Amino acid sequence: MLKNWATNVICMRNKMVLLLLVGAMVFSMTSCTNKKTKTENSPIPTVTSGNKTPNSTGNTGNGEATSMPNASASPAVGSQSNADGINSPKKDIKVKALYLTGWTVGNPAKVQHYIDLANNTEINSYVVDIKDDDGYVGYESNVPAVKEAGAWKPKYKVDEVLKAFHDKDVHVIGRLVCFKDPVYSAKNPDLAIKKTDGTIWKEKLGNGKTVSWLNPYNKESWEYLVSIAKEAVEKGFDEIQFDYVRFPNGIKKVTDFSSYNKQKYEAIDEFLAYAKKELPGVVVSADVFAIICESPADTEGIGQYLEMVGKDVDYLSPMAYPSHYAPGQQVNGVTFAKPDLDPYGVVYNTLAKAKNRISKVQGYNASIRAYLQDFTASWLKKGNYKQYGPDEVKQQIKAVYDAGYEEWILWDPANSYDESAFLKEDAKAQ
């Protein structure tokens, strides 16, 4: 069953990559500043499920990322500095956010548009890429390891962008893709995931393209990622959101991690604990596959175990996209023949199941802040998907509230959001 799940995830991921590549080519003809990249949160449906063990899809963190350059950014909204001079953002904001790529915020007109949107609607926050799954930080980083590896691109001027948002009291969450990193793993092959024959394992993206991943067991990789996060915080990001904080799927038969004497989920949990310790006073979140809210333990074998992964971070962001569930998937005791057609039901039951499970874990730290779907999964077979617009977005937001949560983030890799779905400023107080 897991083999079929992994095969289908990879197949659908490849289709999505092709779609995004075509879209990027068309888009680049009209704007060279608003480029799009595929990432963890990008639509990557799963076609599994089964009789006993629900299986997942891949998106994530929550599954995208890029971004941040120089000094002198304004401090985080409402932040205070700790003894080390690092901003300690407040955690009392009820985040209602949109995801924005580094390329999007590299366009000043678009930054102004999103500032206006935040001023006129219930939107109060944005998730902006620090480092994407292309392996590049989206600004001229001064982290020595980043500079040595040539692992940055000038996607946007981080200081200007953060100042523009903060001047209007807009909360900015920095998204940092972790272990899917084809740049640093290529420059440092000893840190890459290896096959049993000692060669570097590479994920197939389609069109003959492949990417390597960093090995989550290797603590040198941890240090690299956290050094980027520290720089981002110093520049003024209000929170750090780790994406692709997992092992790749579909690698069980070609890799062997037994020499590490610990489970994959233990490696991921230890990384998050390390990151939280190294970022004192900083709000830290992790994007996870939504299927882990249903699956017991680390069923998918990617290192994400619901009862364990939220013990140290402040937020978990399950990517609760209806399109990412397999036909016939059971969630919280409800069977969804065609999940994408029921945005409210899928999101509500995903979050209700998660809430019930974590309520039984003593000392669980993370709150749930779900990623919701604002894209149309047209790659699914006819009859298995619907056009997503304002109504579908509103249904998912209602599901969040009905499940007992107050925060959410919308995901569209093209950053083309249905803004009529958001409450207007004058309606928020009603």
C-alpha positions in Angstrom: 0.0 0.0 0.0 2.8 2.4 0.9 4.6 1.6 -2.3 1.5 2.5 -4.3 1.1 5.7 -2.2 4.7 6.8 -2.9 4.5 6.0 -6.5 1.4 8.0 -7.0 2.7 11.0 -5.0 5.8 11.1 -7.1 3.8 10.8 -10.3 1.4 13.6 -9.3 4.3 15.7 -8.1 5.9 15.4 -11.6 2.7 16.5 -13.2 2.5 19.5 -11.0 6.1 20.4 -11.7 5.3 20.4 -15.5 2.2 22.5 -14.9 4.2 25.0 -12.9 7.0 25.1 -15.5 4.5 25.8 -18.3 2.8 28.4 -16.1 6.1 30.0 -15.3 7.1 30.3 -18.9 3.8 32.0 -19.8 4.0 34.2 -16.7 7.5 35.3 -17.4 6.4 36.8 -20.7 4.4 39.4 -18.8 6.4 39.9 -15.6 10.0 39.0 -14.9 9.6 39.9 -11.2 6.8 37.6 -10.2 8.2 34.1 -10.8 6.7 31.0 -9.3 8.4 27.9 -7.9 7.0 24.6 -6.8 7.3 23.6 -3.2 6.1 21.4 -0.3 2.8 23.2 -0.2 2.3 22.9 -3.9 -0.6 20.6 -4.9 0.8 17.1 -4.9 -2.2 14.7 -4.4 -2.0 11.3 -3.0 -3.8 8.3 -4.5 -3.8 5.8 -1.7 -5.9 5.2 1.3 -6.9 1.8 1.8 -8.8 -0.4 4.2 -6.8 0.1 7.3 -4.0 2.6 7.2 -4.8 6.0 5.8 -2.0 7.4 3.6 -1.0 10.8 2.7 -0.1 13.2 0.1 2.7 15.6 -0.1 2.4 19.2 0.2 3.7 21.3 3.0 4.6 22.8 4.7 3.1 22.9 4.4 4.7 22.3 2.2 7.7 26.8 -0.8 10.3 29.2 0.4 12.9 31.8 -0.4 14.3 35.0 0.9 16.1 37.7 3.0 19.1 40.0 2.7 20.7 42.9 4.6 20.6 44.7 7.9 18.6 47.6 9.2 15.2 46.0 8.8 12.6 47.5 11.2 12.0 45.3 14.3 9.2 42.8 14.3 5.8 44.1 15.1 5.4 44.4 18.8 8.7 42.7 19.3 11.2 43.1 22.2 14.9 42.3 22.2 16.3 39.6 24.4 19.7 39.7 26.0 21.3 38.5 22.8 19.7 41.4 20.8 17.4 39.0 18.9 13.8 40.0 18.4 11.2 38.1 20.5 8.0 38.4 18.5 4.6 38.3 20.3 2.5 35.2 19.9 -0.8 36.8 20.6 -1.8 37.6 17.0 -4.5 35.4 15.6 -2.9 34.8 12.2 -5.0 35.0 9.1 -2.4 34.8 6.3 -1.6 34.3 2.7 1.6 32.7 1.4 3.7 34.9 -0.9 6.8 33.8 -2.9 10.1 35.7 -2.8 9.4 36.6 -6.5 6.0 38.1 -5.6 7.4 40.4 -2.8 10.2 41.3 -5.2 7.6 43.4 -7.0 7.0 46.7 -5.1 3.5 47.1 -6.6 2.5 43.7 -5.4 3.8 44.5 -1.9 1.7 47.6 -1.8 -1.3 45.6 -3.0 -0.9 43.1 -0.1 -0.4 45.9 2.4 -3.7 47.4 1.2 -5.4 44.0 1.4 -4.3 43.6 5.0 -5.5 47.1 5.8 -8.9 46.6 4.2 -9.7 42.9 5.1 -9.3 40.4 7.8 -5.9 39.4 6.4 -3.3 40.4 9.0 -0.2 38.3 8.1 1.9 36.9 5.2 4.1 33.9 5.0 7.1 34.9 2.9 9.8 32.6 1.6 13.2 32.7 3.3 14.7 29.6 1.5 12.7 27.7 -1.1 13.0 24.0 -2.1 15.2 25.2 -4.9 17.9 25.5 -2.2 18.4 29.2 -2.5 18.0 31.9 0.1 16.1 34.7 -1.6 18.4 37.5 -0.7 22.1 38.2 -0.4 22.8 36.2 2.8 25.8 36.9 5.0 25.8 33.4 6.5 29.3 32.1 5.7 28.0 28.7 4.7 25.4 30.2 2.4 28.0 32.5 0.7 30.5 29.6 0.3 27.9 27.4 -1.4 26.6 30.2 -3.6 23.2 29.4 -2.1 21.3 32.7 -2.5 19.5 34.5 -5.2 18.3 38.2 -5.3 14.6 37.4 -5.4 13.7 40.5 -3.3 15.1 43.2 -1.1 14.3 41.8 2.3 14.9 45.0 4.4 12.7 47.1 2.2 9.9 44.4 2.1 9.9 43.9 5.9 9.9 47.6 6.6 7.0 48.2 4.2 4.9 45.5 5.9 5.9 46.4 9.5 5.3 50.1 8.9 1.6 49.1 8.4 1.6 46.6 11.3 1.5 43.5 9.0 2.9 40.3 10.6 5.5 38.5 8.5 6.3 34.8 8.9 9.4 33.5 7.3 9.1 30.1 5.6 12.3 28.1 5.4 12.5 24.9 3.5 14.7 22.4 5.4 15.9 19.1 4.1 14.9 19.3 0.4 17.9 21.3 -0.6 19.6 20.5 -3.9 22.1 23.3 -3.6 23.7 22.7 -0.2 23.5 18.9 -0.5 25.2 19.0 -3.9 28.0 21.2 -2.5 28.3 19.0 0.5 27.7 15.4 -0.6 28.6 14.0 2.8 25.5 15.7 4.1 23.2 14.3 1.4 20.9 11.3 1.7 22.6 8.3 0.2 21.4 5.1 -1.3 22.6 1.7 0.0 25.2 1.6 -2.7 26.8 4.8 -1.3 25.6 7.1 -4.2 23.5 10.2 -3.6 19.7 9.5 -3.7 17.9 12.0 -5.9 14.2 12.7 -6.2 12.8 12.5 -9.8 10.9 15.7 -10.8 10.1 14.8 -14.4 11.7 16.0 -17.6 14.9 14.3 -16.5 15.3 16.6 -13.6 16.3 15.3 -10.2 17.1 16.9 -6.8 19.0 15.7 -3.8 18.1 16.1 -0.1 20.0 16.8 3.1 20.1 14.0 5.6 17.9 14.9 8.6 20.1 12.7 10.8 23.1 14.9 10.1 23.5 17.7 12.7 25.7 19.7 10.4 22.6 20.2 8.3 20.7 21.4 11.3 23.4 24.0 12.0 23.2 25.3 8.4 19.4 25.6 8.5 19.3 27.3 11.9 22.0 29.8 10.9 19.8 30.9 8.1 16.8 31.2 10.5 18.9 33.3 12.9 19.8 35.7 10.2 16.2 36.0 9.1 15.1 36.8 12.7 17.8 39.5 13.0 16.5 41.0 9.8 13.1 41.3 11.4 10.9 38.3 10.5 8.3 37.8 13.2 8.3 34.0 13.1 10.2 31.1 11.5 8.2 28.4 9.7 10.1 25.3 8.8 8.8 23.4 5.8 9.9 20.1 4.3 10.8 19.2 7.8 10.8 15.5 7.0 12.5 12.7 5.1 11.5 12.2 1.4 8.9 9.6 0.7 9.4 6.5 -1.4 13.0 5.8 -0.3 12.6 2.8 2.0 13.9 0.2 -0.5 16.9 2.2 -1.6 18.2 3.8 1.6 19.3 2.4 5.0 19.3 4.6 8.1 19.7 1.7 10.6 23.2 2.8 11.6 21.7 5.9 13.3 19.9 3.7 15.9 16.9 6.0 16.1 13.6 6.4 14.3 13.1 9.0 11.6 10.6 10.9 13.6 13.1 11.1 16.5 15.6 12.8 14.1 12.9 15.3 13.0 11.8 16.0 16.6 15.4 16.5 17.8 16.0 18.9 14.9 12.9 21.0 15.9 13.9 20.9 19.6 17.4 22.1 18.6 16.0 24.9 16.4 13.7 26.1 19.1 16.6 26.2 21.6 18.8 28.1 19.2 16.0 30.6 18.5 15.1 31.8 22.0 12.0 33.9 22.2 11.2 33.3 18.5 7.9 31.8 17.5 8.7 28.6 15.6 6.3 26.5 13.5 6.5 23.4 11.4 4.6 22.4 8.2 3.4 18.8 8.2 1.4 16.5 6.0 -2.2 16.6 7.1 -2.5 12.9 6.8 -0.5 12.5 10.0 -3.5 13.8 11.8 -5.2 10.6 10.8 -2.4 8.1 10.5 -1.1 6.4 13.6 2.6 7.0 14.5 4.9 7.7 11.5 2.9 5.5 9.1 4.2 7.3 6.1 7.9 6.8 7.1 8.8 10.5 6.6 9.6 11.4 10.2 6.3 13.1 11.1 4.5 11.6 14.1 1.6 13.9 15.3 1.9 13.1 19.1 5.6 13.8 19.0 6.3 16.5 16.4 4.6 19.3 18.3 6.2 19.0 21.6 8.8 21.8 21.1 7.5 24.1 18.4 4.8 26.8 18.9 2.6 25.9 15.9 2.0 23.0 13.6 0.6 23.8 10.2 -1.0 20.6 8.7 -1.5 21.1 5.0 -5.2 20.2 5.0 -5.8 20.5 1.3 -8.8 18.4 0.3 -7.1 17.7 -3.1 -4.3 15.9 -1.3 -6.4 13.1 0.1 -6.9 9.9 -1.8 -10.3 9.0 -3.2 -12.1 6.9 -0.5 -9.9 8.3 2.3 -11.3 8.0 5.8 -10.8 11.0 8.1 -12.0 11.0 11.6 -14.4 8.1 10.9 -15.8 9.7 7.8 -15.2 8.3 4.3 -14.6 10.8 1.5 -15.2 9.3 -1.9 -14.0 12.4 -3.6 -12.2 14.6 -1.0 -11.7 17.6 -3.2 -15.5 18.0 -3.6 -16.0 18.5 0.1 -13.7 21.2 1.4 -15.6 21.8 4.6 -15.8 18.2 5.6 -12.2 17.3 4.9 -10.8 20.3 6.7 -13.1 20.0 9.7 -12.5 16.3 10.2 -8.8 16.6 9.8 -8.6 19.3 12.5 -11.1 17.6 14.8 -9.1 14.4 14.7 -5.9 16.3 15.3 -7.4 18.2 18.2 -8.7 15.0 19.8 -5.3 13.2 19.5 -3.1 16.0 20.8 -5.5 16.7 23.7 -4.4 13.4 25.2 -0.6 14.2 25.1 0.7 15.8 28.3 2.9 18.8 27.7 2.1 19.2 24.1 3.2 22.7 23.1 2.1 23.4 19.6 -1.2 25.0 18.6 -2.7 24.2 15.2 -2.6 26.7 12.4 -3.7 24.9 9.2 -2.8 25.6 5.6 -6.0 25.7 3.5 -6.4 25.2 -0.3 -6.9 28.2 -2.6 -6.1 26.5 -5.9 -7.9 24.2 -8.2 -6.5 20.7 -8.5 -7.1 20.3 -12.2 -4.6 17.5 -12.5 -7.0 15.1 -10.8 -9.2 13.0 -12.9 -12.4 14.6 -14.2 -15.1 14.4 -11.6 -12.6 14.2 -8.8 -12.0 17.9 -8.4 -13.9 21.2 -8.5 -13.1 24.8 -9.2 -12.0 26.4 -6.0 -13.2 30.0 -5.5 -14.4 32.2 -2.6 -17.1 29.8 -1.5 -14.7 26.9 -1.1 -12.2 29.1 0.8 -15.0 30.3 3.1 -16.1 26.7 3.8 -12.6 25.8 4.8 -12.2 28.8 7.1 -15.5 28.0 8.7 -14.3 24.4 9.2 -11.2 25.8 11.1 -13.5 27.8 13.4 -16.0 24.9 13.9 -13.1 22.6 14.8 -12.2 25.0 17.6 -9.2 26.8 16.1 -8.8 30.5 15.2 -5.9 30.7 12.8 -5.3 29.7 9.2 -3.0 30.3 6.2 -4.1 30.1 2.5 -1.9 28.4 0.0 -1.7 29.1 -3.7 1.7 28.6 -5.4 0.8 31.2 -8.0 -0.3 33.7 -5.3 -3.5 34.3 -7.2 -6.0 34.5 -4.3 -9.8 34.8 -4.3 -9.8 38.0 -2.3 -13.6 38.3 -2.2 -13.5 35.5 0.3 -12.1 37.7 3.0 -14.1 39.7 5.5 -13.8 43.4 4.9 -12.3 45.7 7.6 -15.7 47.1 8.6 -17.2 43.6 9.0 -14.5 42.3 11.3 -15.9 44.0 14.3 -19.4 42.8 13.7 
